[in-house]
Amino acid sequence: MSSVYHNPVLLKESVDGLDIKENGVYVDVTFGGGGHSKEILKRLGDSGKLFAFDQDEDALQNVLDDDRFQLINQNFRYLKQYLKFYGIRKVDGILADFGVSSHQFDEADRGFSIRFNADLDMRMDRNNQLTAFQVVNTYSQEDLASVLFQYGELRNANAMAKTIVSARSDEPIKTTDDLKKVLSRFLPKMKENKILAQIYQAIRIEVNQEMAVLKEFLEQVPEMLNKGGRLSLISYHSLEDRLAKRFIRAGRFDGEPEKDFYGNINVPLKKVGKLITPSTEEIANNNRARSAKLRIAEKI
């Protein structure tokens, strides 16, 4: 597979954040093109170990020929389960680079990109049954509106959902171009790409259960990290970043941190440093880095 499969974002900063020990055990839960994994392996000694997760079968073509490396073709929501299978109960660091890889955006038939006409698919794992076609053509108006509002943060989600339901009663909405035509009145020229990106994001998140997966993953992290172990999280939209920020701060996704009998705050992680964003130079070289945010935390 070509080295342009995915251009890793915040590569140095995210791997620096792991504070790698030469003989440590690390996990890259979003392997993709292997950019972050390669950098981790450079910093590991002979007795170090790196596990990587990726549910997309295309990523298997990027497997690294290194005795210290193991690629697991699964969703990272199963982090604990699969590491346990390999006899690993604790690790020294976990890196996650959320969102869609450059390869997935550039493969027209996957339906992720607003640049191409394709069947409504948007599955990161093509073995999953739920597709974008099913979301668009079978969800109730209320559920569609909820998806568009919650995951796309679209103010006119109700009107969009009503338009979709009305259009599909005549014939199914089969392709990304079909969807654009149905929603054309919501796409003014100056904002067309921005609004389409929000619509696609909403449907993609629903298809891949991205928010549920992220929560399940984060809830496993404190148990899987050794004391002093690091977590390096790269997110690309406010929904992901909000969950990451809240979990690092409070050990939960809503409400205040738990307190012990004496009123001391009881959280499993502490933040390390400030929020990190890409440099102007990195954004110029890789436009997909523009919305990236990196948060680093340490197991207390």
Secondary structure, 3 states (H helix, E strand, C coil): CCHHHCCCCCHHHHHHCCCCCCCCEEEECCCCCCHHHHHHHHHCCCCCEEEEECCCHHHHHHCCCCCCEEEECCCHHHHHHHHHHCCCCCEEEEEEECCCCHHHHHCHHHCCCCCCCCECCCCCCCCCCCCHHHHHHHCCHHHHHHHHHHHHCCCCHHHHHHHHHHHHCCCCCCEHHHHHHHCHHHCCHHHHHHHHHHHHHHHHHHHHCHHHHHHHHHHHHHHHEEEEEEEEEEECCHHHHHHHHHHHHHCCCCCCCCECCCCCECCCEEECCCCECCCHHHHHHCHHHCCCEEEEEEEC
